[in-house]
Amino acid sequence: MAEFRLSFTNRWLRLAFILAVVALTFAGARLIALGLLYVGLAVWAFKRWRRHKRGLAYFLAAALVVGVGLYGFAAFEVWSVRAWHARHFGDAVLLAADGTYEGEGKGKRGPVKVAVTVEGHKVKDLEVLEHYDTIPIASAAFDELGELLRGRSAVDVDAVTGATQTSYGAINAARDAVWKGVADAPGVSWISKVTLWFATLKVQRVTFHSLAVLFIVVLLFDYTIQAALVEGTGQTLSCMDCQTCVGTCPVKRVEGKLFPMEIVLRARLGDYDAVAKLMEYCVGCAKCAAKCPAGISAPSVAAAVAQYLRKQKREEEAEFFEERI
């Protein structure tokens, strides 16, 4: 089990966790997000495979087989239910037992929930419980639909002129409600519902824009939390980019980068490979710490990075850091 030891200081694992949360939050992009998550884990598993650590690869392969199998089962079950309803289209009221049933349809601006009362194999009443459409237009449409449906033995009325989408939302909700009164009507199992809930793919403009904004927020949050998670590098969050350290440093610039401020900023972002490369030029005079208004020390940050690398079993880099410090 030690092979699967996870650490939130690993940026890729942390981003994978955030991606999973996004997948569960945005229904329209859930399948895409989970697909990207799986691809990322597959790449990681391949790297571990090359080091003869194959447990994760076997787990992902089994998960893929199970996932495809569940999706195939869910798709077949949904097809079977739709085929049964198609064969009995228009017979819902005739087959339904007496009672009041609730159903839901999609209106113009959101879901429409209705309650349908069936008595003597006829629609006795239609009551709209909840809707989000324009009140004056929707209220008139619902009243007219109620008059049209009362006394009928089928939910097959036309949409009200001027409120087509609202009308179809109520009509589909009524059909959904009446079918719940048919005892022999087949339904979709909870396994299929859960599977299809994860496999949702309905990307819309609003979803795309929301994901773009969330992606920016996640990056900003991730760049901040990296320094907070690695002990000793939290001081980098106080950097004001004033470049006072640059003015006092005898090196000042390395490969076009301001030194030692670049060390602090790279450590804040978790780019420890860049920190390792930049530390080759540090002379360890600590003038940056003496002049920094926030008291940040680039050598101290490097020492914290060295400890982190040692914990990550990157011994050679850690020893190099310690020698330079």
N, C-alpha and C positions, 0 to 999 in steps of 0.2 A: 504493500500500500504506500510505501514511501515514494514510489515512482510518481504517484499522483498528488504529491504534496504541492499545494498551491499557495501562492503568496500574492497579496494584493499590491505589493510593490512592483510586481511584474506588469509593465504597462499593457502588454498584449492581452494578458488574462483579464486585466481590469476593463479594457475596452471591449473584450468579448462579453463580459458580464453586463456592461452598459448596453451593448447591442442586443443582448437577450431581453433586457428590460424594455428597450424600444420596440422589439418585436411583439412583446405582449401588450404594449400600450397602443400601437397603431395597427388596427386591424387590416387596413388597406395595404400596408407594406410588411405584414407579418411574415409571409412566406419568403420574400426577398431578404429580409433581415436574418431570418433563420438560415437561409441558404448561404449567405455571406459568413455567418457564424460557423456553419459546418465546414465551409471551404477553409476558413482560417484554422480551425482545429485540425483539419486534414493535413494542411501544410505542416503544422506543428508536429502532428503524429508521424509524418514522413521523416522529419528531421530526427525524431526520437528513434524511429525504425532503423535509421542508418547507424545509430549508436547501440543497436541491438536492444532497444527498449520498445517492445512491440505491444504492450498491454493496451495503450490508448488506441492504437491502430485497430486491434481486434474489436475493441469496444465500439469505435465509430463504424466499422464495417457491419457489426451486428445491429447497431442503431439504424443504419441506412436500410438494411434488409427489412427490419421490423417496421420502419416508417413507410417504406414503399408498399409493404404488405397491408398495413393498416389503411393507407390511402386507397389502395385498390379495393379493399373490402368496403370502405365507406362509399366510394364512387359507385360500386355495384349496388349497394343497398339503396342509395339515393335514386339510382336509375330504376330499380325495382319498384320503389314507392311511387315514383312519378308515372311509371307505366300503369300501375294499378289505378291511380287517380285518373289517368287519361281514359282508361276503359270504362270508368264509372263517372265520367264528367257529367255534371248536371243532376246526379242522383243523390247528392249529399243530404238534402232536406228530406227526401223520401226514405233514406236509410237511417237518419238520425233519430235517436230516442227523444222523447219530450224532455225539455229542460232549457236552461239558460247557459250559454257557452260564450267564452271570451276568445277573441282572436286579434291578430295584429297584421297590418299591411303597411306599405310604404307610401306616404302621401307626398305632396310637393316639397314640403320643408321638413319632413321628419316622419316618424312612425304614427300610425293611426290605430288606436285600440277601440274595439267595439264589443258590445255584448248582444248576442242574438238569442231571442227566445223562440224555441220551436215547440209547436203544439199541434197534434193531429197531422204530422208530416207537412206542416205549412209554417211559414215564417209569421210569427205573431207580432214580434216587435224588434226594432233595431235601435240600440242606444249607443251613442258615441261617448266613450269614456275619456279619451285623451287624444289630442291632436295638436299640431304646431302650425297649421296653415292659417291663412288670413281669415280672421274671425267672421266678418260679414259674408264673404263668399262661401267659406266652408260651412257655416251654419245653414245657409239657404240650401246648399247642395245636400247636406246630410238630411235635412227635413224632407226634401224631395225624394231622396233615395229611400228613406223610411216609408214614405207613402207608396212608392213603387214596389217595395219588397213585401209589405204586409199582405198576407193572404196568398202568397205565391208558394209553389212547391219546388222552386229552384231559385238559386241566386244567379240570375242571368240577365239582369237589367243593363241598359246602356248608361254611359256616363252622362252627367248633367252638363249641358252646354255652358261653357265659360269656366268650368271647374273640372276639367278632364282628369288631371293627375290626382286631385283631391278625391274625386269620385272613385277612381280606380283603387286608391288606397283604402277607402271604406269598403268597396265591393270585395277586394281581395281579403281584407280583414274578416268580413262576414263569411266568406268561403272557408277561411282558416278556422273560424269559430264553429261553423256547422259540422265540419269534418271531425271535430273533437267529440261530437255526439254520436259518431258512428263507431260502435264497439269493435267491428271487424276490420276497420281501416288499418292497414299496416303503418308503422312508424319507423323512424330512424333511431337506432340504438344509441345509448350514451357514448359508446366507444367511437361510433362514427361521428357524433356531434363534436366530441373533443378533438378528434383527428382533423375534421374539416375546420374547426375553430383555429387550429394552428396553421392550416394550409390555406388560409384566406389570402386572396390576391385581388384587391380592388383599388389600385392606385389612382387617386384623383388629384386634381390640382391643389386642393387644400391640404391633402396629406403630404404632397411633395414639398410644398412651402413650409409646412410644420416640421417636416423632417430636416429641411435645410437649416431652419432656425435652431432646432434641437441639436443638430450636429455641431453648430458653432458654440452653443452653450456647453456641450459635452467637452469639446476641445479645451475651452477656457477652464472649465472645472478640472479637467484631467491634468492640465499643465500646472495648476495650482496645487492639487492634492499630491502630486508626485513628491514634491519637496517635503510636504508634511508627513509623508509615510516613511521616508528614509531618514533615520536618526542622524542629526547633525547637519542636515542640509536645509532645515527649516529657516535658517537665517537668510537664505537667498530670497525669501519672500519679501524681505524688507528693502531690497535693492530698489533705489529710485532712479536708476540709470543716469545719475548725475555726472559720471565719468571722473569723479575726483580721484579714484584709484588709478585711472589711466594716466592722469597728470603726474602722479608721484612714482609710478612704476618705472624702473630703469629699462624695461623691455618695451612697454607701451603698445606695440602692434606686432601681431603674429599672423602672417599670411593674409593680411588685409583685415584682420579682426582686432578689435580693441582689447587690450590685455591689461589687467586680469579680469575686467568686467565680463568678458566672454565666458570665463570659467564659471562665474557665479550664475549667469543666465543659462548656460548649458546645463548646469547642475539642477537648476530650478525646473528645467524641462525634462530632466531624466536622461539626457544625452551623455551618458557617462563615458562612452567611447571618445567623444569629442573632448571631454574633460581630461581623459588620459593623454590624448595627443597634445593638448595645450600645455599640460603640466611639464612636458619635456623642456619647456623654455623658462619655467619659473626658477628664480635664483633663491627663493626662500627668505627674502629680506624682510617681509611682513610690513613694508611701508604702506601697503594698501589698507591693512587693518588699522594702522595708526591714523590715517587720514579720512577713512570712511565715516561719514556722519551717522550711519546706522550701525557702525561697529562690525561690519562684515569682514571676515578674513578669508581670502582666497585659499591660503594654505590650510586653514581649518576646514574649509569646505572640501578640499582635496582629501584630507585625512578621513572625513566622514565617508567620502566616496570609496576610499580604500577599504574601510571596514565593511561597507556594503558589498564590494566586489569579493572580499574574502568570504562573506556569508554565502555569496552566490557561487563559491568554489572557483573563482577566477584568481587563483593564487599568484600567478606570475605578475599580473597587472597590479595586484594589491601590494606585492613586495616592491615593485618599482615605485609606487606611490610613497610607501613608507621610507624608502631610501631617499627620495627627493625631499620629503618633508623633514 
